[in-house]
């Protein structure tokens, strides 16, 4: 079994909540405290773990980019 974990904390609590929400359909997140969460990918095969990990990270990067754009204009 291959396991990859990431703890996420953004600029604000609301941004961190938005990042967690973008993963809602892909995986479960576990809140470690009020302003950070951990996501974990577990797969039997390394290639599957890598593919699932890349999918999660692309979602986080896209959401973070949108949040950054909004913060520039508010």
C-alpha positions in Angstrom: 0.0 0.0 0.0 1.3 3.4 -1.0 0.3 6.4 1.2 0.9 10.1 0.5 -0.3 12.8 2.9 -0.3 16.6 2.8 -1.2 19.2 5.5 -2.8 22.4 4.0 -3.0 25.8 5.5 -3.7 28.9 3.3 -3.5 32.6 3.9 -6.8 32.8 5.7 -9.2 30.3 7.3 -11.8 31.0 4.6 -9.2 30.3 1.9 -8.3 27.0 3.7 -12.0 26.1 3.9 -12.3 26.8 0.2 -9.3 24.5 -0.6 -10.9 21.8 1.5 -14.2 22.2 -0.3 -12.6 21.8 -3.7 -11.6 18.3 -2.7 -15.1 17.3 -1.4 -15.9 15.1 -4.4 -12.4 13.6 -4.6 -11.4 12.6 -1.1 -12.0 13.1 2.6 -10.0 15.7 4.5 -9.3 15.7 8.2 -9.2 19.0 9.9 -6.1 19.1 12.2 -7.2 22.3 13.8 -9.4 25.3 12.9 -7.0 26.6 10.2 -5.4 23.5 8.6 -6.4 20.1 7.2 -4.7 16.9 6.0 -5.5 15.0 2.9 -4.3 11.4 2.4 -4.1 9.3 -0.7 -3.8 5.5 -0.2 -3.5 3.2 -3.2 -2.2 -0.3 -3.8 -0.1 0.6 -6.8 2.4 3.4 -6.9 1.2 4.6 -10.4 -2.3 4.9 -9.0 -1.1 6.8 -6.0 0.8 9.2 -8.3 -2.2 9.7 -10.6 -4.6 10.3 -7.7 -2.1 12.7 -6.0 -1.6 14.7 -9.2 -5.4 15.1 -9.5 -5.7 16.4 -5.9 -2.9 18.8 -6.3 -4.2 20.2 -9.6 -7.5 20.9 -7.9 -5.7 22.7 -5.0 -3.5 24.7 -7.4 -6.5 25.8 -9.5 -8.5 26.8 -6.4 -5.6 28.7 -4.9 -5.0 30.6 -8.1 -8.7 31.7 -8.2 -8.5 32.7 -4.5 -5.3 34.7 -5.1 -6.9 36.5 -8.1 -10.0 37.4 -6.0 -7.8 38.7 -3.1 -6.0 41.0 -5.6 -9.2 42.7 -6.6 -10.9 43.0 -3.2 
